[in-house]
Amino acid sequence: MLHVKDLKVAIDNQVILDGLNLEINRGEVHAIMGPNGVGKSTLAKVISAHPSYEVLSGSIHYKGKDLLELDVAERALEGIFLAFQTPVEIPGVNNIYFLKQAYNARRAKEGLEEISSLDFIKLVREKTQSLGIKADVFKRDLNVGFSGGEKKQNEMLQMSILEPELFLLDEIDSGLDVDALKSVAAGVNSLLNENRSVLLITHYERMLEYIKPDFVHVLNGGKIIKSGDISLAKEIEKSGYSMLEQRSAS
């Protein structure tokens, strides 16, 4: 589904990613770990076309298409969804109106008619009930006044409605207590199937107890220095990154 080759990326003339390679197949969950400031979030933002980052060289292909040739809206319509570490509050934009517009954009791409307001409200009610989200969430402005947990739950609602194929989860555990973390993880797991893939960015092995990865990668020095299974995350939790950095240097 996703093939990243020799990716070199800079922001403000500072190179962040330097020769990164990554392959994700359909139905796989990949976790990216690493120290602060090594480019984990940069990778997710570049895949989703964040305008602040400059791709200096390398390539990203998604479902066989050159992703770097597509703008942010086109990438979203192709089924890429970025769940933010800190979702932005947008006053004046009603949550359900925002969702309906995004949902109808996906339908238009698929050659389908727009969904009626009545049918969409029914769909949202079904999704909020299945995810255990309070129904009043769609009556409010987008993320305005939401707690950290509510913002993350709202993004789970967006994913449930838009049904993306590639989930980019950028430290979705940030700022969540254990109950909220379990709720958000359950929402992600309920959406996974053999056609959907996940790139999960996290600092903590605890997150991977709830969303089980097929592969764990350690990013440092602008590239992936080690890959493995969940045991690699457990080793990091126990010994930190310094041991892996020493092994990579040797």
C-alpha positions as CSV (number, residue, x, y, z in Angstrom):
1,M,0.0,0.0,0.0
2,L,2.7,2.5,1.0
3,H,6.3,2.5,-0.3
4,V,8.7,5.1,1.0
5,K,12.2,5.1,-0.6
6,D,15.3,7.1,0.3
7,L,13.1,9.9,1.6
8,K,15.0,13.1,2.5
9,V,13.0,15.9,4.0
10,A,13.8,19.4,5.4
11,I,12.0,22.2,7.3
12,D,13.5,25.7,7.5
13,N,16.6,24.3,5.7
14,Q,17.2,21.7,8.4
15,V,17.2,18.1,7.2
16,I,14.9,16.0,9.4
17,L,14.6,12.8,7.4
18,D,17.7,11.6,5.6
19,G,17.3,8.4,3.5
20,L,14.2,6.9,5.2
21,N,12.8,3.6,3.8
22,L,9.5,2.0,4.7
23,E,7.1,-0.4,3.2
24,I,3.5,-1.0,4.5
25,N,1.3,-3.7,3.0
26,R,-2.5,-3.8,3.3
27,G,-3.8,-4.9,6.6
28,E,-0.6,-4.2,8.5
29,V,0.0,-2.1,11.6
30,H,3.4,-0.5,11.8
31,A,4.6,1.4,14.9
32,I,7.3,4.1,14.7
33,M,9.2,4.8,17.9
34,G,12.2,7.0,18.6
35,P,13.6,9.9,20.8
36,N,12.1,13.3,20.6
37,G,12.8,15.4,17.5
38,V,14.0,12.7,15.2
39,G,11.3,13.0,12.6
40,K,8.5,10.7,13.6
41,S,5.7,13.3,13.2
42,T,7.5,14.7,10.2
43,L,7.1,11.4,8.4
44,A,3.3,11.4,9.0
45,K,3.0,15.0,8.0
46,V,5.0,14.6,4.8
47,I,2.8,11.6,3.8
48,S,-0.3,13.8,4.3
49,A,1.2,16.8,2.5
50,H,1.9,19.3,5.3
51,P,3.0,22.5,3.5
52,S,5.9,23.3,5.9
53,Y,8.1,20.4,4.8
54,E,10.3,20.2,1.7
55,V,10.9,16.9,0.1
56,L,14.5,17.1,-1.1
57,S,14.8,13.7,-2.7
58,G,13.3,10.2,-2.6
59,S,9.8,9.0,-3.3
60,I,6.5,8.0,-1.7
61,H,4.1,5.7,-3.6
62,Y,0.7,4.9,-2.3
63,K,-1.4,2.2,-4.0
64,G,0.9,2.5,-7.0
65,K,0.5,6.3,-7.3
66,D,3.2,8.9,-6.9
67,L,2.0,10.5,-3.7
68,L,4.2,13.6,-4.1
69,E,2.2,14.5,-7.2
70,L,-1.0,14.8,-5.2
71,D,-2.1,17.7,-3.0
72,V,-3.5,17.4,0.5
73,A,-7.1,17.1,-0.6
74,E,-6.3,14.5,-3.2
75,R,-4.4,12.4,-0.7
76,A,-7.3,12.6,1.7
77,L,-9.7,11.5,-1.1
78,E,-7.4,8.6,-1.9
79,G,-8.0,7.3,1.7
80,I,-5.2,8.8,3.8
81,F,-6.2,10.1,7.2
82,L,-3.9,11.9,9.7
83,A,-5.0,11.8,13.4
84,F,-3.2,14.7,15.0
85,Q,-1.3,14.7,18.3
86,T,-3.1,17.9,19.2
87,P,-6.2,18.4,17.0
88,V,-6.9,22.0,16.1
89,E,-9.9,23.9,17.4
90,I,-11.9,25.7,14.6
91,P,-14.5,28.1,16.0
92,G,-17.5,28.7,13.8
93,V,-17.3,25.4,11.9
94,N,-19.9,23.0,13.2
95,N,-18.6,19.5,13.8
96,I,-21.4,17.6,11.9
97,Y,-21.3,20.1,9.0
98,F,-17.6,19.6,8.7
99,L,-18.1,15.8,8.7
100,K,-20.9,15.9,6.2
101,Q,-18.8,18.0,3.8
102,A,-15.9,15.6,4.0
103,Y,-18.1,12.5,3.7
104,N,-19.8,13.9,0.6
105,A,-16.5,14.7,-1.0
106,R,-15.5,11.1,-0.7
107,R,-18.9,10.0,-2.1
108,A,-18.4,12.4,-5.1
109,K,-15.0,10.9,-5.8
110,E,-16.7,7.5,-5.9
111,G,-19.4,8.8,-8.3
112,L,-22.2,8.6,-5.6
113,E,-24.9,11.2,-4.8
114,E,-24.6,13.4,-1.8
115,I,-26.2,12.0,1.4
116,S,-29.2,13.8,2.8
117,S,-28.9,15.6,6.1
118,L,-31.4,13.3,7.7
119,D,-29.5,10.1,6.6
120,F,-26.2,11.6,7.6
121,I,-27.5,12.4,11.1
122,K,-28.7,8.8,11.4
123,L,-25.3,7.6,10.3
124,V,-23.5,9.8,12.8
125,R,-25.8,8.6,15.6
126,E,-25.1,5.0,14.7
127,K,-21.3,5.6,14.7
128,T,-21.3,7.5,18.0
129,Q,-23.3,4.7,19.7
130,S,-20.9,2.0,18.3
131,L,-17.9,4.0,19.5
132,G,-19.3,4.9,22.9
133,I,-19.1,8.7,22.1
134,K,-21.6,11.2,23.6
135,A,-24.1,12.2,20.9
136,D,-23.7,16.0,21.7
137,V,-20.2,15.9,20.2
138,F,-21.6,16.7,16.7
139,K,-23.6,19.7,17.9
140,R,-20.5,21.6,18.9
141,D,-17.9,23.5,16.8
142,L,-15.0,21.5,15.6
143,N,-12.9,20.5,18.7
144,V,-13.8,23.8,20.4
145,G,-13.9,23.3,24.2
146,F,-13.2,19.6,23.8
147,S,-11.1,17.8,26.4
148,G,-8.0,15.9,25.1
149,G,-10.0,12.6,25.2
150,E,-13.0,14.2,23.4
151,K,-10.7,15.5,20.6
152,K,-9.2,12.1,20.1
153,Q,-12.6,10.4,20.2
154,N,-13.9,12.9,17.6
155,E,-11.1,11.9,15.3
156,M,-12.1,8.2,15.8
157,L,-15.6,9.3,14.7
158,Q,-14.1,11.0,11.6
159,M,-12.2,7.8,10.7
160,S,-15.3,5.7,11.3
161,I,-17.4,7.8,8.9
162,L,-14.8,8.5,6.3
163,E,-13.4,4.9,6.3
164,P,-9.8,5.7,5.2
165,E,-7.4,3.0,4.0
166,L,-4.3,4.3,5.6
167,F,-4.4,5.6,9.2
168,L,-1.6,7.9,10.3
169,L,-1.9,8.1,14.1
170,D,0.5,10.7,15.4
171,E,0.9,10.1,19.2
172,I,-2.8,9.7,19.7
173,D,-2.0,8.6,23.3
174,S,-0.7,12.1,24.1
175,G,-2.5,13.6,27.1
176,L,-4.9,10.7,27.6
177,D,-5.6,8.9,30.8
178,V,-5.9,5.1,30.8
179,D,-9.7,5.0,30.3
180,A,-9.5,7.5,27.4
181,L,-6.6,5.6,25.9
182,K,-8.5,2.3,26.0
183,S,-11.6,4.0,24.4
184,V,-9.6,5.5,21.5
185,A,-7.6,2.3,20.9
186,A,-10.9,0.3,20.8
187,G,-12.2,2.8,18.3
188,V,-9.1,2.3,16.0
189,N,-9.3,-1.5,16.4
190,S,-12.9,-1.6,15.4
191,L,-12.0,-0.1,12.1
192,L,-9.2,-2.4,11.2
193,N,-9.5,-5.1,8.5
194,E,-7.4,-6.7,5.8
195,N,-7.6,-3.7,3.5
196,R,-6.7,-1.0,6.0
197,S,-3.3,-0.2,7.3
198,V,-1.9,1.8,10.2
199,L,1.3,3.9,10.8
200,L,1.2,4.5,14.5
201,I,3.7,7.0,16.1
202,T,4.2,6.6,19.8
203,H,6.8,7.0,22.6
204,Y,5.4,4.3,24.8
205,E,5.1,0.5,24.7
206,R,1.9,0.9,26.7
207,M,0.1,2.1,23.6
208,L,1.1,-1.0,21.7
209,E,-0.7,-3.1,24.3
210,Y,-4.0,-1.8,23.0
211,I,-3.2,-1.5,19.3
212,K,-1.1,-4.5,18.4
213,P,1.6,-3.8,15.8
214,D,2.8,-6.3,13.2
215,F,6.1,-4.4,13.0
216,V,7.9,-1.9,15.3
217,H,10.5,0.5,13.8
218,V,13.0,2.8,15.6
219,L,13.7,6.1,13.9
220,N,16.9,8.0,14.6
221,G,19.3,10.1,12.6
222,G,16.7,10.7,9.9
223,K,16.2,7.0,9.1
224,I,14.9,3.7,10.5
225,I,17.8,2.1,12.4
226,K,16.1,-1.0,13.6
227,S,12.9,-3.0,13.0
228,G,11.3,-5.9,14.8
229,D,8.1,-7.0,16.5
230,I,6.5,-6.0,19.8
231,S,9.5,-7.4,21.7
232,L,11.6,-4.5,20.3
233,A,9.1,-2.0,21.9
234,K,9.4,-3.9,25.2
235,E,13.2,-3.7,25.0
236,I,13.0,0.1,24.5
237,E,10.7,0.4,27.4
238,K,13.2,-1.5,29.6
239,S,16.5,-0.1,28.4
240,G,15.8,3.1,26.5
241,Y,17.1,4.1,23.1
242,S,20.7,4.5,24.0
243,M,21.5,0.8,23.6
244,L,20.0,0.7,20.1
245,E,21.9,3.8,19.1
246,Q,25.1,2.2,20.3
247,R,24.4,-0.9,18.3
248,S,23.6,1.1,15.2
249,A,26.9,3.0,15.5
250,S,28.9,-0.2,15.9
